[in-house]
Amino acid sequence: MATINTNAQCVLDQYVKEVSDFSSQYGSDGSISYVANNVIGKPALYPEYGDFSAAYCMRSYGKWWTKCESSTHPIDDPRPLLPPSVDFIDVRYEIAVYPIRIDFYETYNPGSVVRVWGSLEGQGWVLLWSGEAQLGLRQVARIFSPPVIQADKPVNLLRIEFDQRCHNYYSALDAILLVGSTHTSSKQHLTFQETITSQIMKLGLHNIASEEEILSGVQFLLSEENLLRMVTEDSESKDVEPLREEKAEFMDECETESSTKEVINDEISESKLQDLVDEGTSGGYFDMLPEELIIHILKELDIRSLCRLAHTCKLLQKYTSDPFLYIRLNLKNCWWLVSNATLECLSSRCLLLQSLDLSWCGPYNALDTETFMEFIHTCGRQLTILRLNNCHFIDNYCLYMIANVCLNLEELSMANCFKVDHLGFGELKKARCLSRLDLSRTRIDFHTLQLLLQHAGQLRHLSLNNCTQLDMDEVALTLATFSRDLISLGAWKTHGLTARGLRALACIPTLQDLDLGWALSGVITEGLGELVRGCRGLKRIYLTALRTLTDHDLHHLMTHSHGLTQLDIMGTRNVTPEAVHRLLQSCQHLELLDVSFCEQIHVTYIHQWNSQFPKVAIKGGLKHQVRIV
């Protein structure tokens, strides 16, 4: 950590001290390969470029994860406050500062960072920068330094959002540097017109690549001569309003976020709302419209606009509270605004609620268990879709309430919810209508899962990615007994799946989507042959890092899986180019083939196949590294 200290003013450059939360990582918990914790500390790889296991990689890229049976469709949101992103990571720094510059050390397929939020211990998020995913960048490592706004409070927590849907392959991040000042102005005898932070940004020091140049510029800004000049200018100024206007213009980028928060927070207080309604105007021309037409118009508005309209007049306050407008609610797209007060306000309007996405909401105690349970008790009886990914307030009591109130629940997603154990999961045996269940990276154990599967006769889609407490051979046998209509199974980074488990899965003829990446072990030729013969409708199969895969196994696939659209055999040792070429010729519907790190597949073959099979996205050709996980 580099520090400059003059007159109690400090400018610090800090690397990540701790990863607080994340939605996705390629690696496994407890590993050191491709995990979120790899962004901690100084850059270990930059300026090297490539697919290195010491970097942080997310689980998905491109459109492929949305073009499969295991994918879910977003809940309707007519006008999201910000464009939806795919993943996030929360990183914490040792000392809270006013941000001057943030550097992202991108070492593979750069350009996926789309938003940066700042907060002090998770309380009150400020949008520091927002942009679009960048395409067509040079395939070299880079330091990405987006222009951050001048925050009015110090931050020690950043949330970085990613959108890698337009990228051709995995993105990688090596480190995240936060440069900031401990003060915006002196609290003793100086009253600056311009803060140290704003001067740094105006002079463009936050965009200088050289650390020496940054430190030199900051030393000038904090010099006695410059500080004296600032005091003199301040004493001569008679009107500070132009400066305030300039600051307001500078912060226009996050105006949407702040204004929305004010509106929703105002919504929270029923007494405030009633005062505004009492003072409101009449309905104007809306009085002349049929009720059905008014509701039809309001259905096209987002939740922010509905909240604002409720403040205008008694008529619109009445219609904007109609439960018909809150049948489908996507709060993930405004996660930074959601608090206990938000759910308390919405509870009277969501009596017909059927679909709710609360993913990413309530971090750092913004939502608590009691408020969520009360909301479900009031509004959950007609819920069919409930998504709670990365909702860390969810515990056993919440699962009890969900299982006993949401009797019509068809889809439940709770990836990365760590507080639930066998007691909470056991309650889900009451949710007999479940057709889609996502328990990725949770603490589910086999005996509890077996109990759930015995009662979930309608289950069609099951995701157990990164559930490390499961023996997948036993899970496969249980699925073959109780879930004979299963369509998709995600078992990425699980353990213990052998040819025995594959033979069990072969008894589920409806399987179309099977992710077994990093889960298989041993020789599975016989089991794989039975699997593809029994599941002839397979469209997507991931056999990532199955070192023992052979040409004979590929022959089984091309012979029986004619509808195959996605195949991942990354990291195999024994597959030959000739077998892959025959597969490309046989599988006419193939759209994605990943042969990265296959020892016998040279980059020249990739170039040839890309020309011969232009409709197939073929991944591979990195011949200078060996992936280690």
N, C-alpha and C positions, 0 to 999 in steps of 0.2 A: 504494500500500500504506500503510494507516494503522497506526501503531505507538504503543503505550503502554508505557513502560519504567519500572518502579519496582523497586529492589532486585534488579536483574538478571532480573526477571520481565517478559516481553513478551507482549502480546496483539496479534495481527496479523490484519488482514483482507487476503486475497490473492485475486486473480483468476487464472485458469488461465494458466500459463506455456507449456505445451506439451501437445499431444494425442499420447499415446503409442500408442494403438491404438483401433480401432472395428470394429464388425461390419457397419455399413451407413451409407451417406450418399446423399442424393438427387443431389448434384452429382458432378462428375468430379474426379479428381486433377489438380492444377494449376489448377483453377478457383477462383474466390472466391465462387461462388454455391451456397448450400445445402450447404456442405461442413462436415466436423467441425471444421476449424480456425477456424470462425467463433465458437466458444465461447471462444477465447483473448482475454484482456484484459477490460476493463470493458464493461458493456452498451452496445451501439451503437444499439439499437432501443427498449428499454423506456423509457417505458410505452406506446409505440405497439403496437397489436394488428393482426395481419394476416399474410398470406403474403408475407414479405419474403425476398429472396434473400440478404441479409446474415446470416441466421440459419442454424442447423444443423437440417436435416431428414433424417429417415431415409427409407428407400426404400419402406416399406410402411405400411399402416394397415388396420384392419378385418379382416374375414374373407376378403377377396377373394383374397389371395395364397395361401390354403390351399384355395380352391375352384377349382383349375385343375389341368391335367395336369402342369404343371411342378413342382407342389408335392410335397414328400416328407413321409412320415408319420413322426412321432417313434418312435424305438425304445422298446419297452416299458420302463416304469419304474414298478413297482407303487406305490411310495410315495416320491416324490421328496422330498429333504430340504427343499426350498423350492419353491413354485409356479414352474413354468417361465416364463422370460421370453423375449423375442423378439430384442432387440438390446442392445448395450452400447457404452459409450465410456469409455476410460481417459484421465484428465487428470492432469497433473503440476503441482505448485506449487513455488515457489522454495525455501521454507523448511519443514521438517518441524515440525508443531505437534500438540498435543493438541486434537482438534476440539471446538469449542463450538457452532458453528452452521454450517450449509451452506445457502446460498440458491440456488435455481434460478430464473433469469429466463425464464419461459415466455411467449412472445409469440404463440403460435398453438395452438389446441386443447390446452390444458394438461391435465395429469393422467396422463401416461404413465410417469412415474418410479415404479418399484416397489421398487428396492433401491439402497442405497449401501454400498459396501465401502471400507475404508481400508487402506493398506499403506505401509510404509517401503521404497521402492525395489523394490516387488513381492515382498518377502519376508514371508510370514505375513499373510494377509488377515483383517481384522476386520469383522464385519457391523455397520455403524453404524446402519442403519435398514432396515426392511423393511415393506412395506405392499401394498395392492392398487391397481390402476389406478383412478383417480377419474373418475366419469362424471357428467354433468349439471351441470358447472361453467359459470359465466357465461363468455360469449365475450368476455373481456377479458384483457389481459396481467396477469400476477400474479407475485409472488415467493413461491415455495413453499419453506418452511423446515421440513422434517420434524424431529421430536425425535430427535436423535442420542444414542447412548449415550456414556458416559464411557469412552474407550479407555485402556488401560493402557500404551500406547506411542505415540510420535508418528507421524504419517503425512504423507507428501508426495505420495501417489498415491491417487487415487480411481477406483473403477470404478462407473459408474452403469448400472444395468440398466433397460430399458424394456419395457413391454408395451402396445402400441398396438392390440391385436386388437379391442378394443371401441370404438375411436374411429371417428368418421365420416369423418375426413380426416387429412391429414398433421399431425403435431405439430412445433413449432419451439422451439428453445432458443437464447437469446441469450447468456447468460453463466452462470458458476457461481462463486459467492463462497464461500471457505472462511475462517471466523473461528476462530482457535485460539490457545492459549497455548503458549509455548515450554517451559514447565515445569509440572508438576503440583504441585510444592511446592519450597520453597527447599532447596538442597543444602548450605546453610551452617549457620545457627543455628536455623532454624525447622523444626519437625516438626508440620505441620498435621494436625489430625483430618480436616479437609475441605480438598480442594485448591481452588485458584482456579477451576479448571474446574467442579467440582461446585457451588461457590457460585453461579457465573454461571447454571448450569442451574436451580438451586433457586429463584433469584430471578426466573427467567423472562426474563433479559436476552437469551437466544438467540432469543427470539420477538419482540423489539421491532423494529419496522420502521424506526424513525428511527436513522440512524447517530449523530446527536448524543447521543441517549439511551443508546445502547450505550456510547459512549465515556465518558459521564458516569458510568454505573453501574460500568464497569470501573475508572475512576479511584478510585471509592469503595472497591472491593474491594482495590485495591493501595495504599490510603492507609496511612500509618504507624499511624494509630489502629486500623484494622481488622486489620492484621497483628499488632499487639501484642495485641489481643483474642483472636485465634486462638491465639497462643502461650500466653497465660494459660489459656485453656480446655483446651489440650492438656496443660499441666503438672498441672492439677487432675484430669484424667481418670485413673481407675484401671483402667478396663476398656475395651479397644478392640474387643472382640468384637461388640457391637451395631452398631458402625459397619461392621465387615466384613460383617455380615449384611445391612445396608442396601445396601452396595455390591453384594453378590451378587444381591439382589433387583433392583437397578437394571439389572444386566447380564443378567437372565433372557432378554431378547429375543434374545441371540445365544448362548444356552446350547447350542442344538442344534448350531450350527456348531462350537463349541469342543470339545464332547464327542465329536462325530463324528470330528473330526480326531485326537483322542487315541486313539480306537478304531482308526482306520485306521493311524495311525502305529505303534500297538502291534502291529497285524497284520504290520507290515513285518518285524519281527525274528523270525525263526524260532526262535531260542533262547528268547526271551521267551514265545512262543506255546507251545513245548514244555513249558516250566516250568509254565505255567498248566494245560496239559492233564494233566501228570503229577499235579498237585495236585487235579484236578477230581473231581467226584462221578460216580456211575454214571448211566446213562441214565434211571433212574426208569421211569415208565410208557411212555416212548418205546421201551424194550426190548421191549415187548409188541406194538408196531405193525409191520405189514408194511413192508418197505423202500419199496415203491411209494407207500404212503400218507404216509410221512415226507417223501419227495421232493416229493409233491404239495403238502403243507403249506408246505414251504420255498420252493416256487416263487412263493408269494404275498408273499414278503418282499423288501424292498429290500436293497441291498448293505450298508448300515450294520447292519441287523438280523442279516444273515448273519455279519458279522464279530463282532458281539457274542456270538451263539450259539456261535461257535467257541471261546469262552473258558470255556464253562460245564461241559462234560464231554467225555470221549473220544468218546462215541457221536455227539454233535452236531458235534463237531469233524470227525469222519469224514464225516458227511453234508453238512455245509456246504461241504466241499471237493469235492463231487461236480461234475465238469465239466458235468453236465446242467443245473445251475442257472445256468451262465454262458454259455449259448448266445447270448443277446442282452444287451449291456452298454451302458448309457447313462451315460457319465461326464461328459457335458456338464452334467448337472444338479447335479453336485458338483465343478465345475471347480476351486474354491479348495482342495480337498483333494488333488488329484491331483499326484503327484510321481514321481520316478524310483523311489522305494521302493514306491509303489503298484503300478506295473506289474510290478516284480520280484516282489512278493507274489502278484499275480493270475496270473502266468504259469503256475504249476503247476495252476491251477484252470480255465484257459480253453482247454483242449485241444480242445474242441468248439465254440469260438467261431465264430459265423456273422455276427453284426451288432455293430458297434462304433462308437459316437459319441464321439470325443475332441475335438469342437469346443470352442474356447475354453480348452482345457486347456494347461497347461505354460507360462504366460506368464512372462517375465523369468527364464528359465533353470530353471524348476521341472522341466521335462522336457528331456532332451537327446537328440540324434540316436542315440547308441549304444544307450541303453536302449530307445528305441522300436524300433530295428531288431532288437534281440535279442528283444523281445516278439513282433514280427511273425514272426520266424524260428521261434519256438516255437509260436505260437498262430494263425498266419495262414493255414494251409493250407485251412481250410474257410470262410474269410471270403467272404461274398457282398456285404455292405454295409460300407463304411468311410467315415466322415465326419471330416474333418480341418480344418474351417473355422477360420481364425484360429489355426492351430497353427504358430507361427513357428519351431519347431525342425525342421520338414520341409524337407529339402534334396534334392539330386540322389541322394544315397546312399539316402535313405529310399524314393524312387521306384524305384530299382533293386531294393531288397529287396521292395517291394510287388509289382512286376511279375513277379518271379521266384518268389515264394512263393505269392501269392494268385491262383492260376491260375483260380479259380472266381469271381473278383470281378465282380459285376454292377453295383454302384453305387459311385462314387468322387466325393466332394465335397471340394474343397480351395480354397474361396474365400479370398482374401486371404493366400495362401501365397506370399511374395515371393522366397524363396531358391531356388526351382526355376527353371531356365532350360531351353533346348532340349535339353540333355543328359539331364536328368531326365525331361522330358515325353516324349522320344523312347523311353524304356523302356516307356511304356504301350502301345506297339504290340504287346507280348506279351500284354496283357490282352484277349484276343479275345472274352470273354464280356460285356464292358461293355455295359449297356443304358442307363445313366444316368451322365452325366459333367458335373460342375460345376467350371469353371475360372474363375469370375468373379473379376475384378480380380487376375489373375495375369499373368506375363510371357510367356505363350504367343505364339509368332509363327506366321505363316501356314504356312510350309514345314513346321514341326513338326506343326501341327494337320492339315495335309493328309496327312502320313504316318500319323498316328493314325487318321484317318477311313478311309483305305484298308484298314486292318486291323480296324476296329471294325464288322463287318458286322451286329452285333446292336443297334447304338445306336438308342435310341428317344427319349432326352431329352438335350439339350445346352444348357448355359448358358455363355454367353461375355460376360455383362454386364460392362461397364467394361474390357474387354480392348482397350486402345487401340492395340496394335501390329498389329491385324488389318485387312485390306482386306475388308469384308464382301461385296462383289460376288464376289470370288474365293472366299470361304468358301461363299457360296450356290451357286456353280457346282460346287464340290467336293462339297457335300452332295447336290446333284441327281444327281451321278454315283455316289456310294458309299453314301449314306444315304437310300435311297428309301422307307424305312419310318419315318422320323422323325416323332414325334408332337408334340414341343414344342421350340421354339428361343427362347432368351433372348439378345437382342443389344442390350440397353439400354445407351445411351451408348457404342456402338461408332461406327465411322466408315466412310464410303464406300459405303453401300448406296443404289443408284439403281434406276431402272426395270429395268435389266439384271439386277440381283440378284433383284428380285421375279419376273421372268419365269423365272429359274432355280428359285426356290422353288416356283413353280407346278407344277413337275414332280414334287413330292412330295405326292401326293394324300392321304396319311395325316395331314398337319399339322392339328392342332386348336388349338394354343396358340402364339401368335406375338407376342413382345414386341420391337417395333422402335422403342421410344421414344427420341427424340433421335438416331436412327441414320440416318434417311432424309434425302436431299437432292435438290433438283431437282424437276422435274415428273414425277410418278409415275402419272398417271392411267391410261395404257395398261398399265403394269406391274401396278398394283393390280387392274385389271379381269381380267387374265390370272390373277393370284394367286387371287382369289376364285372364278373359274370352275374353276380346277384343283384347289383345296382346298375343296371344298364342305362339308367337315366342320368348318370353323373354328368354334370356340366362344369363343375369347378372342383379341382382336387389339388391340395397343397401338400407336397411330400418334402418340404424344405429340410435340408441337412440330413437326409437319409443316405448315409455314406455307402450303404450296401446295395443301393438300387442298381439294377443291371439292364442290359439291352432286352433281356427276356421280359422284364417287368414292363418296359415300354411297349413291347409287343402285345402284352395283355391289354394295355390301355388303348392302343390304336385298333385292336380287334373288336373290343366290346363297348368302348365309350365313344361312339360316333358323334355324339352331340357335345363333346368336350369343347368348352370355350376358354377356360383358364387352367394352366398347369404350371406349377412351380416345383422344379427339381433342383433348386440351387444347392451347390455344395456336394454333388455326388462325384464319386471317384471313378466309377467303372463304366459309365454310359459313354458310348462312342458317337462321333459325329454322324456316322452312317445311320445309326438307330434314330437319332433326332431328326435327320432329314426324312426318313421314312414316316416318322410321326407327323411331320408337317405336311407331307403329301396325303396322309390318310385322314387326318382330322380337318375336314373342310370348314368347320365352324370355329376353329381356334382363333382367339383374339389376343391372348396373352400367353407368352412362354418365357419363363425365367430360367436360364441356364447359367446364371452367374456363378463363378467360382467352381464350375465343373472342370476337373483337372485336364480332361481330354478335349475340351471345347475351346479352340483358339479363337482369337478375335477375328481372324480372317474368315472363319466360318460364319460368324455373326453377320459380317458385311455381305457375304454371298446370299445368305438366307433372307436378309432384309430386302434384297433386290428381287429374289425369286418369290417371296411371300409378303407382298407389301401390306396386306390386310392384317398381318399378325405383328403385334408389338413384341419383339424378341429382345430380352434383357440379358446382357452378358458381355464378355470380352475384356474384363479387367484382369489382365494377365500378370500384373506386377505385385499382387497382394494375395494373401490367403486369409479368408475370414475365419476368425477364431472366436468362438462363443462358449 
